[in-house]
Amino acid sequence: MNFDVPKITVLMPAYNAGKYIREAIDSVLQQTFTDFELLIVNDGSTDNTVEVIQSFNDPRIVMIYQDNKGVSLALNKGLQYARAPYVARFDADDVCVAERLDLQYKFMTDNPEYTIIGSAANYMDMDGNFLFTSIPPAIQNDDIQQLDPSVCPFIHSTVFYKKEVILNAGGYNEHAYTFEDHFLWANILKSQKACNFSQPLIKLRLNPESITIDEKWRPSKFLEIKYASLKNRSITPQEGILLAEMGEKQYSPKIKEGSYYALCAKKLLVNSFQPQKARVHATKAISVSPLRLNNYLLYTVSYLPEKLIIWLYNKMSSGRVSQ
């Protein structure tokens, strides 16, 4: 193992992740592939994130600091410091399957024409309980290339890519607030070969503290800017400022908690059809936001047959894509 030039950089931005980051780091250190560095970008955390990181005694862990500037700038800073030619993205509240790095590194080195690979993911709630398995919208490169730009081809925490390709593309766009990864793929995939593993390689945690919330809770103007920028593959600083302002207005614990329970309920219906569990989460969403009519609709829909629910969901999703 060469600590000066590792084969993989596991890139993890972290902001106030003290509650979950120990489990995330453990899952990286327990990988069957060992020639990596775990590069953690502390994005101005104010909780015990740093103390948890420093409690580990492993030379593969590298921590760098920046003032709280958001995920995009944290990722770009990490890319500048990354020593390996390959980067595995990972979030501080998720859990890696032990063979993740082994499988992705072997695929990439055996198939050098590929530059980006992702995988399916098992989603869990904030307490680590399994919710559902999410399969990416396309697996093979030809199918990925045919996706509408509004459809994100990867689950960001699962991606493994050639660092040089991302750097040459300018990295993550700081104006694409909460969809910096999706915007990056929209801009580079036509000239790159990519695929997804159909097997889950991470456990992805939904939690109410995340900056990302269910799109159903976003203002229509936010979604209008987002999908126009993905279609046009461009976004202005002014649009980025507007997105951030709208997003920051939704940072209240009440909105984030309500969105979390509503999202869990929706996923439990659409992705794994567990209507009883979905109703529990929908009820909690109603208790948090009793004036939000969509929560009552979600509860009512949970009594419909699975096929009808899937049909309604696909109908609504296709309508969004056509916008």
Long-range contacts (C-beta under 8 A, 24 or more apart in sequence): 1-34, 1-35, 2-35, 3-37, 3-59, 3-60, 4-83, 5-83, 5-84, 6-35, 6-36, 6-37, 6-60, 6-83, 6-84, 7-33, 7-35, 7-36, 7-84, 7-85, 7-86, 7-105, 8-33, 8-35, 8-36, 8-37, 8-84, 8-86, 8-87, 8-88, 8-101, 8-105, 8-160, 9-36, 9-37, 9-39, 9-78, 9-82, 9-83, 9-84, 9-86, 9-87, 9-88, 9-163, 10-36, 10-37, 10-38, 10-39, 10-87, 10-88, 10-90, 10-101, 11-39, 11-41, 11-75, 11-78, 11-79, 11-82, 11-87, 11-88, 11-89, 11-90, 12-38, 12-39, 12-40, 12-41, 12-78, 12-90, 12-91, 12-92, 13-40, 13-41, 13-43, 13-71, 13-74, 13-75, 13-78, 13-91, 13-92, 14-40, 14-41, 14-42, 14-43, 14-45, 14-49, 14-53, 14-92, 15-42, 15-43, 15-44, 15-45, 15-49, 15-68, 15-71, 15-74, 15-92, 16-45, 16-46, 16-47, 16-49, 16-209, 17-45, 17-47, 17-49, 17-92, 17-93, 18-45, 18-47, 18-48, 18-49, 18-51, 18-52, 19-47, 19-93, 19-209, 20-92, 20-93, 20-205, 20-207, 21-49, 21-52, 21-53, 21-92, 21-93, 22-52, 22-55, 23-95, 23-128, 24-90, 24-91, 24-92, 24-93, 24-94, 24-95, 24-96, 25-52, 25-53, 25-56, 25-61, 27-94, 27-95, 27-96, 27-97, 27-98, 28-90, 28-96, 29-56, 29-58, 29-60, 30-98, 31-96, 31-98, 31-99, 31-100, 31-101, 31-102, 32-98, 32-99, 32-101, 32-102, 33-99, 33-101, 33-102, 33-105, 36-60, 36-84, 36-88, 36-101, 37-61, 37-62, 37-82, 37-83, 37-84, 38-62, 39-64, 39-78, 39-81, 39-82, 40-64, 40-92, 41-65, 41-66, 41-74, 41-75, 41-77, 41-78, 42-66, 43-68, 43-69, 43-70, 43-71, 43-73, 43-74, 44-68, 44-69, 49-92, 70-174, 70-177, 71-172, 71-180, 71-211, 72-171, 72-172, 72-173, 72-174, 72-176, 72-180, 73-174, 75-171, 75-172, 75-180, 76-171, 76-172, 76-174, 79-163, 79-166, 79-167, 79-171, 82-163, 84-163, 85-162, 85-163, 85-164, 86-160, 86-161, 86-162, 86-163, 87-160, 87-161, 87-162, 87-163, 87-166, 88-159, 88-160, 89-156, 89-157, 89-158, 89-159, 89-160, 89-161, 89-181, 90-157, 90-202, 91-156, 91-157, 91-204, 93-205, 93-207, 93-210, 94-157, 94-202, 94-203, 94-204, 94-205, 95-124, 95-202, 95-203, 95-205, 96-201, 96-202, 96-203, 97-200, 97-201, 97-202, 97-203, 99-201, 100-201, 100-202, 101-160, 103-197, 103-201, 104-160, 104-197, 104-201, 105-160, 107-197, 108-160, 108-162, 113-193, 114-141, 114-193, 114-194, 114-195, 115-161, 115-162, 115-165, 115-192, 115-193, 115-194, 116-154, 116-159, 116-160, 116-161, 116-162, 116-165, 116-185, 116-189, 116-192, 116-193, 116-194, 117-159, 117-160, 117-161, 117-194, 117-195, 117-196, 117-197, 118-153, 118-154, 118-155, 118-158, 118-159, 118-160, 118-194, 118-195, 118-196, 118-197, 119-155, 119-158, 119-196, 119-197, 119-198, 119-199, 119-200, 119-201, 119-202, 120-155, 120-158, 120-196, 120-197, 120-198, 120-199, 120-200, 120-201, 121-155, 121-157, 121-158, 121-200, 121-201, 121-202, 121-203, 121-204, 122-200, 122-202, 122-203, 122-204, 123-203, 123-204, 123-205, 123-206, 123-267, 123-271, 124-203, 124-204, 124-205, 124-206, 125-205, 125-206, 125-207, 125-264, 126-205, 126-206, 126-207, 126-208, 126-209, 126-260, 128-203, 128-205, 131-206, 131-264, 131-267, 131-268, 131-271, 131-272, 132-267, 132-268, 132-271, 132-272, 132-274, 133-200, 133-271, 133-272, 134-200, 134-204, 134-271, 135-198, 136-196, 138-196, 139-195, 139-196, 139-197, 139-198, 140-195, 141-193, 141-194, 141-195, 144-189, 144-194, 144-195, 144-196, 145-189, 145-190, 148-321, 149-186, 149-230, 149-231, 149-233, 150-227, 150-230, 150-231, 150-320, 150-321, 150-323, 151-321, 152-179, 152-181, 152-182, 152-185, 153-185, 153-189, 153-194, 153-196, 154-181, 154-185, 154-194, 154-196, 155-202, 155-204, 156-181, 157-202, 157-204, 158-196, 158-197, 158-201, 158-202, 165-192, 173-235, 173-240, 174-240, 175-235, 175-236, 175-237, 175-239, 175-240, 175-241, 175-243, 176-226, 176-229, 176-235, 176-240, 176-243, 177-240, 177-243, 177-244, 177-247, 178-211, 178-212, 178-243, 178-247, 179-226, 179-230, 182-230, 183-229, 183-230, 183-233, 183-235, 186-230, 186-233, 187-233, 206-260, 206-263, 206-264, 206-267, 207-260, 208-253, 208-256, 208-257, 208-259, 208-260, 208-261, 209-256, 210-256, 210-260, 211-247, 213-250, 213-255, 213-256, 213-259, 213-260, 213-263, 214-259, 214-262, 214-263, 214-266, 216-259, 216-262, 216-266, 216-294, 217-250, 217-255, 217-258, 217-259, 217-262, 218-246, 218-250, 219-246, 221-246, 222-246, 222-247, 223-320, 224-323, 227-320, 227-323, 254-288, 254-289, 255-289, 257-288, 258-285, 258-288, 258-289, 258-292, 258-295, 261-285, 261-288, 262-292, 262-294, 262-295, 262-298, 265-298, 265-299, 265-302, 266-298, 269-298, 269-301, 269-302, 269-309, 269-313, 270-309, 270-310, 270-313, 273-306, 273-309, 275-302, 275-303, 278-302
